[in-house]
Amino acid sequence: MVTRFFAIATLSILTVFAGCTSKPETSSKPTVVVSILPLKYFVEKIADSTLQVKVLVPPGSSPEMYEPTPNQLVEFSNSDIYFSIGLLDFEKGLEPKLKDGYKTKYINLSNGANLIEGSCTHGEEHEGHNHNHGIDPHIWASTVEGRHIAKVMFDNLIEVYPSHKEQFTANYTKFIAEIDSLDAEIRSILTNSGVKAFLIYHPALGYFARDFGVTQMSIEEEGKSPSAKGMLNVINKSKELGIKAVLSQSQFDTHNSQAIAMEIGGAVVKVDPLAENWVQSMVQIANAIAGK
């Protein structure tokens, strides 16, 4: 009986100790939540290391199909601001809950942006018609809308954290200059390449295409894998335009992209519009379109 008592007591102590050691680290920094990784880059460019930034959609996941975990929702109770694209499917379901149930300030970054009607253009034109499906949500893949996102973030950050206004203002000014430099670099890359159109699996670069005067063609049809007729249409159009690179995102299957690349004598090139390093990602996308 005594042995059994000590065994139970020891097990209890070890359990408590294990619980203490596995407790997540806490930060004394104020917390801001963002929906996708590129927005973390924006916040940190303005706020530097003064804030802790939490991201809902983890690396490698698609925001088109993401479902926040209960633990992530709990984190909102300790956050001051939530920066949302406002157009992604999972965000639309979250918005009413976050506005009503949390002290967090909800910021919809698409408000005031120059939005594109229609999330997809398949094969430039499919059977003579453009496909319009609401609003294209991918506003972060743009230097023009990038400036808008930065301005909205800056205005709200200095409102919530006025003691950091001087620091945030200096960082914001520097970041806008960086975006201007990025814009010039991408224009140079694309102009020198002479490329006028590009092919991508999921149409995430509509704003990028608008910014830089190129045409986005997508393999995906209305959010689904293309039909045989759709594949043939894309192949023929790609050959007509001399497209060799098929851009593909890690969040999506590459089977159809590889099949088309073989037919047009090209190659699949990985890009990631959802990468955390937004500037690096934008340059990589430009080089992929340019065939570098």
HELIX and SHEET records of a PDB file:
HELIX    1   1 VAL A    2  THR A   21  1                                  20    
HELIX    2   2 LEU A   37  ALA A   47  1                                  11    
HELIX    3   3 PRO A   70  GLU A   75  1                                   6    
HELIX    4   4 PHE A   76  ASN A   78  5                                   3    
HELIX    5   5 ASP A   89  GLY A  101  1                                  13    
HELIX    6   6 THR A  143  VAL A  160  1                                  18    
HELIX    7   7 PRO A  162  HIS A  164  5                                   3    
HELIX    8   8 LYS A  165  SER A  193  1                                  29    
HELIX    9   9 GLY A  206  PHE A  212  1                                   7    
HELIX   10  10 ALA A  228  LEU A  241  1                                  14    
HELIX   11  11 HIS A  255  ILE A  264  1                                  10    
HELIX   12  12 TRP A  278  ALA A  290  1                                  13    
SHEET    1   A 4 GLN A  52  VAL A  55  0                                        
SHEET    2   A 4 THR A  31  VAL A  34  1                                        
SHEET    3   A 4 SER A  79  SER A  84  1                                        
SHEET    4   A 4 LYS A 105  ASN A 108  1                                        
SHEET    1   B 4 THR A 215  SER A 218  0                                        
SHEET    2   B 4 ALA A 197  ILE A 200  1                                        
SHEET    3   B 4 ALA A 245  GLN A 249  1                                        
SHEET    4   B 4 ALA A 267  VAL A 271  1                                        
END                                                                             
